[in-house]
Amino acid sequence: MDQFYTEDQKALRETARRFAEREVLPRAAAIDKDDVFDRTLYERMAELGLYGISLAEDAGGAGLDTVSVCLVMEEIARCSGAIGNVFAIPVEAALFLNQHGNDSQKALIPDLLAGRIVPATAVSEPDHGSDVASMTSTATPVEGGYILNGTKAWVTLGGVCDKVMVFARTAKDAGHKSISCLLVDANQPGVVRGKLEELLGMHGLEDCQLVFQDVFVPRDAVVGPENQAFKMAMGNFNFSRLMMSSMALGMAQAAMEDAVAYARTRKQFGSPIMSFQAVQFMIADMSTDIAAARMLIHHAARMHDAGMSIAKEAAHAKLFTTDMAMKHVSNALQIHGGNGYSREYRIERLFRDVRLAQIYEGTNQIQRMIIARQVEKELA
């Protein structure tokens, strides 16, 4: 697809690839083993200007397009899905604050892009994941602001974040029309960080619960209009689903590369297993599905940049790419045979990391619901 990329996109992809191969890949296994946030890599991505790729130039970003972000994500995730996940957090936070924030909130963006502020977003709760509209965290209005109470689960970078965008109910109405987003200092009194989650994969994300106990939040900390955060979040999900799709794509690409390299050197019955039709067919299916996924993602990204609705297209990309990545990373592990089950080989880490892609940013069952509803509307 190189002929369809601009020179800026190709140069950016090459920068991301060099960084990922030279700095991320050599540390990826240690990050997975130690399960500790790598602040050095976080700051290095900031130094390279990666967090502001698609942010407008007048906001301090590079003003590039969504395809560019997807290309960078693919290259980083190809070397570490976890670091790809880390990359997404400040990118999305900067865009969200620039689109919805007030002047004081937008003033934080330079520090965010420079890696001096680590952001996080707290939406899910222990009993409310996909059903966001049923959240129970509350921000009760008081003089000058709100008193925030509630527990948020699965907060990526929750253990190290400086600022957290908390979604909570600011009115008594049920459903999604009473949810607001509040920008909270993660180190202020009343904010309690729970123990770090021991995850199957995606290590080094400092994922934890955040508990808010009578936390005072000033009125000007509300991001965007009061009680409108659900709609804001749903709009942001379309962009984030393209990023998560690109993350899964990068891991699938890495799995195929590892499978081919292994199959060329591994001999059975006197021949490299790459010469066996069973292995060739698995590789052929990987290549075909990876190409199809890349086209789905970049098509939706171009639509997004054109200001078009991409609810269906983002769901297409997320559903197809993450399902295919899970399938083909598993097949790549199968090609490795018993060695694929060993942590001596990268494919074992890829297998654990890629599983999350089918769950977050809306489970794939939710993506199917979105697609079906969109199709019904189109064919009504």
Short mmCIF file of the C-alpha atoms (twelve columns), coordinates in Angstrom:
data_MODEL
# 
_entry.id   MODEL 
# 
loop_
_atom_site.group_PDB 
_atom_site.id 
_atom_site.type_symbol 
_atom_site.label_atom_id 
_atom_site.label_alt_id 
_atom_site.label_comp_id 
_atom_site.label_asym_id 
_atom_site.label_seq_id 
_atom_site.Cartn_x 
_atom_site.Cartn_y 
_atom_site.Cartn_z 
_atom_site.pdbx_PDB_model_num 
ATOM 1   C CA . MET A 1   0.000   0.000   0.000  1 
ATOM 2   C CA . ASP A 2   3.051   2.288   0.003  1 
ATOM 3   C CA . GLN A 3   2.010   3.996   -3.221 1 
ATOM 4   C CA . PHE A 4   -1.075  5.363   -1.448 1 
ATOM 5   C CA . TYR A 5   0.829   6.913   1.476  1 
ATOM 6   C CA . THR A 6   2.142   10.461  1.401  1 
ATOM 7   C CA . GLU A 7   5.827   11.165  1.863  1 
ATOM 8   C CA . ASP A 8   5.063   12.552  5.342  1 
ATOM 9   C CA . GLN A 9   3.245   9.358   6.277  1 
ATOM 10  C CA . LYS A 10  6.081   7.155   5.043  1 
ATOM 11  C CA . ALA A 11  8.702   9.244   6.846  1 
ATOM 12  C CA . LEU A 12  6.716   9.114   10.081 1 
ATOM 13  C CA . ARG A 13  6.232   5.358   9.762  1 
ATOM 14  C CA . GLU A 14  9.980   4.929   9.279  1 
ATOM 15  C CA . THR A 15  10.691  7.036   12.374 1 
ATOM 16  C CA . ALA A 16  8.284   4.926   14.401 1 
ATOM 17  C CA . ARG A 17  9.763   1.706   13.027 1 
ATOM 18  C CA . ARG A 18  13.335  2.701   13.900 1 
ATOM 19  C CA . PHE A 19  12.305  3.716   17.393 1 
ATOM 20  C CA . ALA A 20  10.305  0.530   17.947 1 
ATOM 21  C CA . GLU A 21  12.980  -1.835  16.653 1 
ATOM 22  C CA . ARG A 22  15.932  -0.111  18.317 1 
ATOM 23  C CA . GLU A 23  14.429  0.934   21.649 1 
ATOM 24  C CA . VAL A 24  11.123  -0.855  22.294 1 
ATOM 25  C CA . LEU A 25  11.851  -4.384  21.088 1 
ATOM 26  C CA . PRO A 26  15.054  -4.847  23.144 1 
ATOM 27  C CA . ARG A 27  13.106  -3.939  26.327 1 
ATOM 28  C CA . ALA A 28  9.793   -5.625  25.544 1 
ATOM 29  C CA . ALA A 29  10.536  -8.962  27.209 1 
ATOM 30  C CA . ALA A 30  11.806  -7.269  30.371 1 
ATOM 31  C CA . ILE A 31  8.719   -5.031  30.542 1 
ATOM 32  C CA . ASP A 32  6.556   -8.127  30.255 1 
ATOM 33  C CA . LYS A 33  8.528   -9.978  32.935 1 
ATOM 34  C CA . ASP A 34  8.851   -7.104  35.422 1 
ATOM 35  C CA . ASP A 35  5.334   -5.698  34.793 1 
ATOM 36  C CA . VAL A 36  6.491   -2.147  35.555 1 
ATOM 37  C CA . PHE A 37  5.670   1.058   33.680 1 
ATOM 38  C CA . ASP A 38  8.631   2.084   31.507 1 
ATOM 39  C CA . ARG A 39  8.816   5.848   32.000 1 
ATOM 40  C CA . THR A 40  11.924  6.112   29.821 1 
ATOM 41  C CA . LEU A 41  10.093  4.822   26.753 1 
ATOM 42  C CA . TYR A 42  7.091   6.990   27.640 1 
ATOM 43  C CA . GLU A 43  9.299   10.084  27.625 1 
ATOM 44  C CA . ARG A 44  11.141  8.993   24.488 1 
ATOM 45  C CA . MET A 45  7.868   8.820   22.558 1 
ATOM 46  C CA . ALA A 46  7.179   12.345  23.762 1 
ATOM 47  C CA . GLU A 47  10.625  13.510  22.619 1 
ATOM 48  C CA . LEU A 48  9.873   12.138  19.157 1 
ATOM 49  C CA . GLY A 49  6.637   14.122  19.058 1 
ATOM 50  C CA . LEU A 50  4.491   11.018  18.708 1 
ATOM 51  C CA . TYR A 51  1.740   12.059  21.125 1 
ATOM 52  C CA . GLY A 52  0.703   15.053  19.027 1 
ATOM 53  C CA . ILE A 53  0.723   13.478  15.584 1 
ATOM 54  C CA . SER A 54  -2.910  14.145  14.758 1 
ATOM 55  C CA . LEU A 55  -3.394  17.131  17.065 1 
ATOM 56  C CA . ALA A 56  -3.881  20.471  15.297 1 
ATOM 57  C CA . GLU A 57  -0.753  22.579  14.867 1 
ATOM 58  C CA . ASP A 58  -2.293  25.523  16.719 1 
ATOM 59  C CA . ALA A 59  -2.741  23.191  19.701 1 
ATOM 60  C CA . GLY A 60  0.932   22.168  19.642 1 
ATOM 61  C CA . GLY A 61  0.614   19.045  17.515 1 
ATOM 62  C CA . ALA A 62  1.865   18.031  14.088 1 
ATOM 63  C CA . GLY A 63  -1.517  18.410  12.411 1 
ATOM 64  C CA . LEU A 64  -1.242  15.106  10.560 1 
ATOM 65  C CA . ASP A 65  -4.094  12.722  9.822  1 
ATOM 66  C CA . THR A 66  -5.585  9.645   11.446 1 
ATOM 67  C CA . VAL A 67  -3.858  7.303   8.992  1 
ATOM 68  C CA . SER A 68  -0.539  8.612   10.332 1 
ATOM 69  C CA . VAL A 69  -1.514  7.729   13.914 1 
ATOM 70  C CA . CYS A 70  -2.575  4.261   12.784 1 
ATOM 71  C CA . LEU A 71  0.749   3.696   11.022 1 
ATOM 72  C CA . VAL A 72  2.710   4.684   14.135 1 
ATOM 73  C CA . MET A 73  0.571   2.484   16.376 1 
ATOM 74  C CA . GLU A 74  1.074   -0.504  14.080 1 
ATOM 75  C CA . GLU A 75  4.853   -0.117  14.164 1 
ATOM 76  C CA . ILE A 76  5.067   0.282   17.949 1 
ATOM 77  C CA . ALA A 77  2.663   -2.598  18.669 1 
ATOM 78  C CA . ARG A 78  4.589   -4.786  16.258 1 
ATOM 79  C CA . CYS A 79  7.415   -4.644  18.805 1 
ATOM 80  C CA . SER A 80  5.305   -4.412  21.982 1 
ATOM 81  C CA . GLY A 81  1.541   -4.407  22.317 1 
ATOM 82  C CA . ALA A 82  1.884   -2.982  25.822 1 
ATOM 83  C CA . ILE A 83  3.911   0.024   24.689 1 
ATOM 84  C CA . GLY A 84  1.422   0.509   21.859 1 
ATOM 85  C CA . ASN A 85  -1.269  0.641   24.520 1 
ATOM 86  C CA . VAL A 86  0.744   3.213   26.487 1 
ATOM 87  C CA . PHE A 87  1.182   5.299   23.317 1 
ATOM 88  C CA . ALA A 88  -2.580  5.527   22.818 1 
ATOM 89  C CA . ILE A 89  -3.362  7.073   26.214 1 
ATOM 90  C CA . PRO A 90  -1.777  10.561  25.820 1 
ATOM 91  C CA . VAL A 91  -2.706  10.715  22.124 1 
ATOM 92  C CA . GLU A 92  -6.388  10.281  22.936 1 
ATOM 93  C CA . ALA A 93  -6.255  12.477  26.047 1 
ATOM 94  C CA . ALA A 94  -4.731  15.406  24.143 1 
ATOM 95  C CA . LEU A 95  -7.333  15.154  21.387 1 
ATOM 96  C CA . PHE A 96  -10.171 14.906  23.914 1 
ATOM 97  C CA . LEU A 97  -9.022  17.935  25.915 1 
ATOM 98  C CA . ASN A 98  -8.397  19.975  22.792 1 
ATOM 99  C CA . GLN A 99  -11.858 19.184  21.454 1 
ATOM 100 C CA . HIS A 100 -13.870 19.528  24.657 1 
ATOM 101 C CA . GLY A 101 -11.713 21.247  27.282 1 
ATOM 102 C CA . ASN A 102 -11.785 24.807  28.579 1 
ATOM 103 C CA . ASP A 103 -8.778  27.129  28.400 1 
ATOM 104 C CA . SER A 104 -7.216  25.954  31.661 1 
ATOM 105 C CA . GLN A 105 -7.569  22.312  30.606 1 
ATOM 106 C CA . LYS A 106 -6.116  22.990  27.177 1 
ATOM 107 C CA . ALA A 107 -3.170  24.665  28.895 1 
ATOM 108 C CA . LEU A 108 -2.164  21.205  30.158 1 
ATOM 109 C CA . ILE A 109 -1.720  19.849  26.636 1 
ATOM 110 C CA . PRO A 110 1.925   20.993  26.170 1 
ATOM 111 C CA . ASP A 111 2.980   19.148  29.340 1 
ATOM 112 C CA . LEU A 112 0.964   16.126  28.233 1 
ATOM 113 C CA . LEU A 113 2.634   16.066  24.813 1 
ATOM 114 C CA . ALA A 114 6.049   16.485  26.435 1 
ATOM 115 C CA . GLY A 115 5.495   13.482  28.688 1 
ATOM 116 C CA . ARG A 116 5.558   15.560  31.876 1 
ATOM 117 C CA . ILE A 117 1.935   14.682  32.630 1 
ATOM 118 C CA . VAL A 118 0.756   11.066  32.520 1 
ATOM 119 C CA . PRO A 119 -3.002  10.980  31.873 1 
ATOM 120 C CA . ALA A 120 -5.594  8.284   32.452 1 
ATOM 121 C CA . THR A 121 -9.285  7.841   31.756 1 
ATOM 122 C CA . ALA A 122 -11.681 6.239   34.246 1 
ATOM 123 C CA . VAL A 123 -14.958 5.016   32.757 1 
ATOM 124 C CA . SER A 124 -15.528 1.347   33.632 1 
ATOM 125 C CA . GLU A 125 -16.603 0.248   37.099 1 
ATOM 126 C CA . PRO A 126 -16.379 -3.112  38.877 1 
ATOM 127 C CA . ASP A 127 -20.009 -3.865  37.958 1 
ATOM 128 C CA . HIS A 128 -20.362 -1.750  34.811 1 
ATOM 129 C CA . GLY A 129 -18.163 -2.284  31.765 1 
ATOM 130 C CA . SER A 130 -19.968 -2.333  28.431 1 
ATOM 131 C CA . ASP A 131 -23.067 -0.835  30.079 1 
ATOM 132 C CA . VAL A 132 -21.486 2.587   30.588 1 
ATOM 133 C CA . ALA A 133 -24.851 4.323   31.042 1 
ATOM 134 C CA . SER A 134 -25.443 2.357   34.262 1 
ATOM 135 C CA . MET A 135 -22.373 3.660   36.091 1 
ATOM 136 C CA . THR A 136 -22.896 4.506   39.758 1 
ATOM 137 C CA . SER A 137 -20.021 6.909   40.491 1 
ATOM 138 C CA . THR A 138 -21.433 10.279  41.502 1 
ATOM 139 C CA . ALA A 139 -20.253 13.877  41.476 1 
ATOM 140 C CA . THR A 140 -22.686 15.679  43.734 1 
ATOM 141 C CA . PRO A 141 -22.959 19.452  43.135 1 
ATOM 142 C CA . VAL A 142 -21.849 21.626  46.075 1 
ATOM 143 C CA . GLU A 143 -20.830 25.264  46.346 1 
ATOM 144 C CA . GLY A 144 -17.958 25.846  43.930 1 
ATOM 145 C CA . GLY A 145 -17.842 22.361  42.509 1 
ATOM 146 C CA . TYR A 146 -18.628 18.713  43.195 1 
ATOM 147 C CA . ILE A 147 -17.957 15.944  45.698 1 
ATOM 148 C CA . LEU A 148 -16.827 12.870  43.789 1 
ATOM 149 C CA . ASN A 149 -17.453 9.349   45.088 1 
ATOM 150 C CA . GLY A 150 -17.140 5.986   43.401 1 
ATOM 151 C CA . THR A 151 -14.833 3.210   42.252 1 
ATOM 152 C CA . LYS A 152 -13.399 2.902   38.768 1 
ATOM 153 C CA . ALA A 153 -11.909 -0.327  37.427 1 
ATOM 154 C CA . TRP A 154 -9.340  -1.223  34.776 1 
ATOM 155 C CA . VAL A 155 -7.762  2.226   34.737 1 
ATOM 156 C CA . THR A 156 -4.802  1.944   32.376 1 
ATOM 157 C CA . LEU A 157 -1.804  3.851   33.837 1 
ATOM 158 C CA . GLY A 158 -3.905  4.342   36.974 1 
ATOM 159 C CA . GLY A 159 -0.933  3.494   39.160 1 
ATOM 160 C CA . VAL A 160 1.257   6.264   37.731 1 
ATOM 161 C CA . CYS A 161 -1.137  8.868   36.311 1 
ATOM 162 C CA . ASP A 162 -0.986  12.543  37.309 1 
ATOM 163 C CA . LYS A 163 -4.369  13.561  35.872 1 
ATOM 164 C CA . VAL A 164 -7.412  11.366  35.369 1 
ATOM 165 C CA . MET A 165 -10.579 12.071  33.413 1 
ATOM 166 C CA . VAL A 166 -13.325 10.572  35.563 1 
ATOM 167 C CA . PHE A 167 -16.791 9.881   34.183 1 
ATOM 168 C CA . ALA A 168 -19.442 10.208  36.885 1 
ATOM 169 C CA . ARG A 169 -23.101 11.001  37.340 1 
ATOM 170 C CA . THR A 170 -23.692 14.711  38.044 1 
ATOM 171 C CA . ALA A 171 -27.515 14.587  38.072 1 
ATOM 172 C CA . LYS A 172 -30.121 12.211  39.436 1 
ATOM 173 C CA . ASP A 173 -31.449 11.159  36.038 1 
ATOM 174 C CA . ALA A 174 -30.857 7.536   35.094 1 
ATOM 175 C CA . GLY A 175 -29.129 6.535   31.873 1 
ATOM 176 C CA . HIS A 176 -26.583 8.441   29.859 1 
ATOM 177 C CA . LYS A 177 -28.006 11.981  30.086 1 
ATOM 178 C CA . SER A 178 -26.583 12.712  33.538 1 
ATOM 179 C CA . ILE A 179 -22.940 11.728  33.020 1 
ATOM 180 C CA . SER A 180 -20.148 14.310  33.085 1 
ATOM 181 C CA . CYS A 181 -16.366 14.122  32.696 1 
ATOM 182 C CA . LEU A 182 -14.239 15.668  35.441 1 
ATOM 183 C CA . LEU A 183 -10.498 16.248  35.221 1 
ATOM 184 C CA . VAL A 184 -9.112  15.200  38.596 1 
ATOM 185 C CA . ASP A 185 -5.657  15.523  40.146 1 
ATOM 186 C CA . ALA A 186 -4.761  11.895  40.844 1 
ATOM 187 C CA . ASN A 187 -2.587  12.850  43.825 1 
ATOM 188 C CA . GLN A 188 -5.125  14.908  45.771 1 
ATOM 189 C CA . PRO A 189 -6.656  13.754  49.075 1 
ATOM 190 C CA . GLY A 190 -9.423  11.207  48.708 1 
ATOM 191 C CA . VAL A 191 -8.034  9.567   45.582 1 
ATOM 192 C CA . VAL A 192 -6.963  6.037   46.498 1 
ATOM 193 C CA . ARG A 193 -5.090  3.795   44.090 1 
ATOM 194 C CA . GLY A 194 -5.951  0.131   44.425 1 
ATOM 195 C CA . LYS A 195 -3.519  -2.734  44.004 1 
ATOM 196 C CA . LEU A 196 -2.174  -3.255  40.520 1 
ATOM 197 C CA . GLU A 197 -4.063  -5.833  38.485 1 
ATOM 198 C CA . GLU A 198 -2.180  -9.038  37.651 1 
ATOM 199 C CA . LEU A 199 -3.113  -9.299  33.999 1 
ATOM 200 C CA . LEU A 200 -2.730  -12.218 31.593 1 
ATOM 201 C CA . GLY A 201 -0.835  -9.989  29.185 1 
ATOM 202 C CA . MET A 202 -0.248  -6.307  28.419 1 
ATOM 203 C CA . HIS A 203 2.150   -5.976  31.329 1 
ATOM 204 C CA . GLY A 204 3.688   -2.676  32.391 1 
ATOM 205 C CA . LEU A 205 0.448   -0.682  32.184 1 
ATOM 206 C CA . GLU A 206 0.067   -0.089  35.951 1 
ATOM 207 C CA . ASP A 207 -3.606  -1.008  35.570 1 
ATOM 208 C CA . CYS A 208 -5.576  -0.629  38.805 1 
ATOM 209 C CA . GLN A 209 -8.780  0.492   40.459 1 
ATOM 210 C CA . LEU A 210 -9.134  4.122   41.489 1 
ATOM 211 C CA . VAL A 211 -11.362 4.847   44.455 1 
ATOM 212 C CA . PHE A 212 -12.716 8.364   44.997 1 
ATOM 213 C CA . GLN A 213 -13.745 9.136   48.551 1 
ATOM 214 C CA . ASP A 214 -15.373 12.562  49.024 1 
ATOM 215 C CA . VAL A 215 -12.994 14.174  46.558 1 
ATOM 216 C CA . PHE A 216 -13.683 17.871  45.996 1 
ATOM 217 C CA . VAL A 217 -13.541 18.794  42.307 1 
ATOM 218 C CA . PRO A 218 -13.900 22.477  41.332 1 
ATOM 219 C CA . ARG A 219 -16.636 23.394  38.874 1 
ATOM 220 C CA . ASP A 220 -14.168 24.413  36.156 1 
ATOM 221 C CA . ALA A 221 -12.749 20.868  36.172 1 
ATOM 222 C CA . VAL A 222 -15.728 19.611  34.133 1 
ATOM 223 C CA . VAL A 223 -14.560 18.745  30.610 1 
ATOM 224 C CA . GLY A 224 -17.145 19.863  28.081 1 
ATOM 225 C CA . PRO A 225 -20.810 20.498  28.876 1 
ATOM 226 C CA . GLU A 226 -22.214 19.088  32.084 1 
ATOM 227 C CA . ASN A 227 -24.195 15.855  31.627 1 
ATOM 228 C CA . GLN A 228 -22.986 15.442  28.037 1 
ATOM 229 C CA . ALA A 229 -19.942 13.230  28.600 1 
ATOM 230 C CA . PHE A 230 -21.563 9.999   27.414 1 
ATOM 231 C CA . LYS A 231 -22.065 11.454  23.945 1 
ATOM 232 C CA . MET A 232 -18.535 12.876  23.981 1 
ATOM 233 C CA . ALA A 233 -17.087 9.501   24.979 1 
ATOM 234 C CA . MET A 234 -18.999 7.613   22.314 1 
ATOM 235 C CA . GLY A 235 -17.630 9.955   19.667 1 
ATOM 236 C CA . ASN A 236 -14.108 9.436   20.978 1 
ATOM 237 C CA . PHE A 237 -14.552 5.649   20.869 1 
ATOM 238 C CA . ASN A 238 -14.625 5.695   17.073 1 
ATOM 239 C CA . PHE A 239 -11.105 7.138   16.968 1 
ATOM 240 C CA . SER A 240 -9.825  4.912   19.768 1 
ATOM 241 C CA . ARG A 241 -11.195 1.817   18.039 1 
ATOM 242 C CA . LEU A 242 -9.049  2.607   15.026 1 
ATOM 243 C CA . MET A 243 -6.025  2.872   17.296 1 
ATOM 244 C CA . MET A 244 -6.811  -0.427  19.000 1 
ATOM 245 C CA . SER A 245 -7.382  -2.047  15.619 1 
ATOM 246 C CA . SER A 246 -3.950  -0.818  14.512 1 
ATOM 247 C CA . MET A 247 -2.441  -2.194  17.713 1 
ATOM 248 C CA . ALA A 248 -3.884  -5.644  16.993 1 
ATOM 249 C CA . LEU A 249 -2.729  -5.343  13.388 1 
ATOM 250 C CA . GLY A 250 0.845   -4.677  14.495 1 
ATOM 251 C CA . MET A 251 0.836   -7.771  16.709 1 
ATOM 252 C CA . ALA A 252 -0.608  -9.897  13.882 1 
ATOM 253 C CA . GLN A 253 2.113   -8.615  11.560 1 
ATOM 254 C CA . ALA A 254 4.783   -9.524  14.106 1 
ATOM 255 C CA . ALA A 255 3.285   -12.980 14.542 1 
ATOM 256 C CA . MET A 256 3.359   -13.628 10.798 1 
ATOM 257 C CA . GLU A 257 6.957   -12.441 10.532 1 
ATOM 258 C CA . ASP A 258 8.004   -14.701 13.419 1 
ATOM 259 C CA . ALA A 259 6.087   -17.658 11.976 1 
ATOM 260 C CA . VAL A 260 7.751   -17.322 8.572  1 
ATOM 261 C CA . ALA A 261 11.232  -16.906 10.073 1 
ATOM 262 C CA . TYR A 262 10.735  -19.953 12.291 1 
ATOM 263 C CA . ALA A 263 9.237   -22.082 9.509  1 
ATOM 264 C CA . ARG A 264 12.205  -21.373 7.230  1 
ATOM 265 C CA . THR A 265 14.723  -22.742 9.730  1 
ATOM 266 C CA . ARG A 266 12.769  -25.426 11.576 1 
ATOM 267 C CA . LYS A 267 13.198  -28.797 9.898  1 
ATOM 268 C CA . GLN A 268 11.009  -31.869 10.220 1 
ATOM 269 C CA . PHE A 269 11.184  -35.034 8.120  1 
ATOM 270 C CA . GLY A 270 14.274  -33.622 6.426  1 
ATOM 271 C CA . SER A 271 12.703  -30.374 5.153  1 
ATOM 272 C CA . PRO A 272 11.978  -26.866 6.446  1 
ATOM 273 C CA . ILE A 273 8.382   -26.833 7.644  1 
ATOM 274 C CA . MET A 274 7.787   -23.807 5.392  1 
ATOM 275 C CA . SER A 275 7.719   -26.291 2.523  1 
ATOM 276 C CA . PHE A 276 4.685   -28.063 4.035  1 
ATOM 277 C CA . GLN A 277 1.377   -27.101 2.510  1 
ATOM 278 C CA . ALA A 278 -0.364  -27.020 5.893  1 
ATOM 279 C CA . VAL A 279 2.030   -24.302 7.063  1 
ATOM 280 C CA . GLN A 280 1.925   -22.463 3.733  1 
ATOM 281 C CA . PHE A 281 -1.858  -22.232 3.886  1 
ATOM 282 C CA . MET A 282 -1.755  -20.768 7.394  1 
ATOM 283 C CA . ILE A 283 0.770   -18.152 6.249  1 
ATOM 284 C CA . ALA A 284 -1.323  -17.356 3.175  1 
ATOM 285 C CA . ASP A 285 -4.411  -16.796 5.323  1 
ATOM 286 C CA . MET A 286 -2.423  -14.566 7.670  1 
ATOM 287 C CA . SER A 287 -1.162  -12.413 4.812  1 
ATOM 288 C CA . THR A 288 -4.620  -12.085 3.262  1 
ATOM 289 C CA . ASP A 289 -6.398  -11.158 6.487  1 
ATOM 290 C CA . ILE A 290 -3.681  -8.730  7.570  1 
ATOM 291 C CA . ALA A 291 -3.950  -6.929  4.234  1 
ATOM 292 C CA . ALA A 292 -7.743  -6.797  4.503  1 
ATOM 293 C CA . ALA A 293 -7.558  -5.453  8.064  1 
ATOM 294 C CA . ARG A 294 -5.117  -2.721  7.083  1 
ATOM 295 C CA . MET A 295 -7.459  -1.600  4.311  1 
ATOM 296 C CA . LEU A 296 -10.473 -1.549  6.638  1 
ATOM 297 C CA . ILE A 297 -8.608  0.529   9.213  1 
ATOM 298 C CA . HIS A 298 -7.163  3.051   6.793  1 
ATOM 299 C CA . HIS A 299 -10.437 3.400   4.894  1 
ATOM 300 C CA . ALA A 300 -12.220 4.276   8.145  1 
ATOM 301 C CA . ALA A 301 -9.362  6.634   9.097  1 
ATOM 302 C CA . ARG A 302 -9.697  8.549   5.833  1 
ATOM 303 C CA . MET A 303 -13.449 8.798   6.328  1 
ATOM 304 C CA . HIS A 304 -12.853 10.133  9.839  1 
ATOM 305 C CA . ASP A 305 -10.508 12.806  8.538  1 
ATOM 306 C CA . ALA A 306 -13.107 13.792  5.949  1 
ATOM 307 C CA . GLY A 307 -15.559 14.486  8.773  1 
ATOM 308 C CA . MET A 308 -17.804 11.551  7.926  1 
ATOM 309 C CA . SER A 309 -19.571 9.297   10.419 1 
ATOM 310 C CA . ILE A 310 -17.573 6.120   11.012 1 
ATOM 311 C CA . ALA A 311 -19.596 4.322   13.684 1 
ATOM 312 C CA . LYS A 312 -20.049 1.301   11.432 1 
ATOM 313 C CA . GLU A 313 -16.627 1.498   9.775  1 
ATOM 314 C CA . ALA A 314 -14.748 1.788   13.091 1 
ATOM 315 C CA . ALA A 315 -16.716 -1.196  14.407 1 
ATOM 316 C CA . HIS A 316 -15.933 -3.130  11.203 1 
ATOM 317 C CA . ALA A 317 -12.218 -2.437  11.661 1 
ATOM 318 C CA . LYS A 318 -12.175 -3.262  15.358 1 
ATOM 319 C CA . LEU A 319 -14.232 -6.450  15.020 1 
ATOM 320 C CA . PHE A 320 -12.433 -7.884  12.012 1 
ATOM 321 C CA . THR A 321 -8.888  -6.910  12.986 1 
ATOM 322 C CA . THR A 322 -8.962  -8.088  16.579 1 
ATOM 323 C CA . ASP A 323 -10.692 -11.375 15.739 1 
ATOM 324 C CA . MET A 324 -8.276  -12.085 12.922 1 
ATOM 325 C CA . ALA A 325 -5.285  -11.113 15.080 1 
ATOM 326 C CA . MET A 326 -6.332  -13.530 17.822 1 
ATOM 327 C CA . LYS A 327 -6.798  -16.275 15.236 1 
ATOM 328 C CA . HIS A 328 -3.512  -15.764 13.444 1 
ATOM 329 C CA . VAL A 329 -1.339  -15.129 16.481 1 
ATOM 330 C CA . SER A 330 -2.671  -18.468 17.712 1 
ATOM 331 C CA . ASN A 331 -1.824  -20.077 14.360 1 
ATOM 332 C CA . ALA A 332 1.648   -18.559 14.446 1 
ATOM 333 C CA . LEU A 333 2.151   -20.090 17.890 1 
ATOM 334 C CA . GLN A 334 0.979   -23.423 16.442 1 
ATOM 335 C CA . ILE A 335 3.606   -23.175 13.706 1 
ATOM 336 C CA . HIS A 336 6.222   -22.767 16.445 1 
ATOM 337 C CA . GLY A 337 5.015   -26.049 17.978 1 
ATOM 338 C CA . GLY A 338 6.181   -26.675 21.527 1 
ATOM 339 C CA . ASN A 339 8.635   -23.776 21.300 1 
ATOM 340 C CA . GLY A 340 5.716   -21.400 20.868 1 
ATOM 341 C CA . TYR A 341 4.642   -22.210 24.417 1 
ATOM 342 C CA . SER A 342 8.004   -21.059 25.773 1 
ATOM 343 C CA . ARG A 343 8.760   -17.525 26.905 1 
ATOM 344 C CA . GLU A 344 12.020  -17.788 25.008 1 
ATOM 345 C CA . TYR A 345 10.000  -16.902 21.917 1 
ATOM 346 C CA . ARG A 346 8.151   -13.625 21.323 1 
ATOM 347 C CA . ILE A 347 5.066   -15.417 20.026 1 
ATOM 348 C CA . GLU A 348 4.155   -16.511 23.573 1 
ATOM 349 C CA . ARG A 349 3.967   -12.863 24.685 1 
ATOM 350 C CA . LEU A 350 2.056   -11.852 21.560 1 
ATOM 351 C CA . PHE A 351 -0.500  -14.570 22.276 1 
ATOM 352 C CA . ARG A 352 -1.146  -13.221 25.783 1 
ATOM 353 C CA . ASP A 353 -1.113  -9.560  24.764 1 
ATOM 354 C CA . VAL A 354 -3.423  -9.784  21.767 1 
ATOM 355 C CA . ARG A 355 -6.269  -11.399 23.691 1 
ATOM 356 C CA . LEU A 356 -7.221  -8.105  25.324 1 
ATOM 357 C CA . ALA A 357 -7.851  -6.472  21.951 1 
ATOM 358 C CA . GLN A 358 -11.153 -8.343  21.569 1 
ATOM 359 C CA . ILE A 359 -12.383 -7.046  24.919 1 
ATOM 360 C CA . TYR A 360 -11.644 -3.388  25.441 1 
ATOM 361 C CA . GLU A 361 -12.831 -0.232  23.643 1 
ATOM 362 C CA . GLY A 362 -16.119 -2.101  23.335 1 
ATOM 363 C CA . THR A 363 -16.132 -5.898  23.261 1 
ATOM 364 C CA . ASN A 364 -16.500 -7.527  19.871 1 
ATOM 365 C CA . GLN A 365 -20.029 -8.506  20.805 1 
ATOM 366 C CA . ILE A 366 -20.766 -4.786  21.236 1 
ATOM 367 C CA . GLN A 367 -19.175 -4.116  17.830 1 
ATOM 368 C CA . ARG A 368 -21.562 -6.587  16.245 1 
ATOM 369 C CA . MET A 369 -24.497 -4.802  17.868 1 
ATOM 370 C CA . ILE A 370 -23.272 -1.448  16.525 1 
ATOM 371 C CA . ILE A 371 -22.818 -2.825  13.018 1 
ATOM 372 C CA . ALA A 372 -26.219 -4.496  12.996 1 
ATOM 373 C CA . ARG A 373 -27.946 -1.290  14.114 1 
ATOM 374 C CA . GLN A 374 -26.155 0.772   11.486 1 
ATOM 375 C CA . VAL A 375 -27.039 -1.707  8.744  1 
ATOM 376 C CA . GLU A 376 -30.673 -1.710  9.846  1 
ATOM 377 C CA . LYS A 377 -30.755 2.094   9.601  1 
ATOM 378 C CA . GLU A 378 -29.182 2.073   6.155  1 
ATOM 379 C CA . LEU A 379 -31.584 -0.513  4.805  1 
ATOM 380 C CA . ALA A 380 -34.725 0.859   6.448  1 
# 
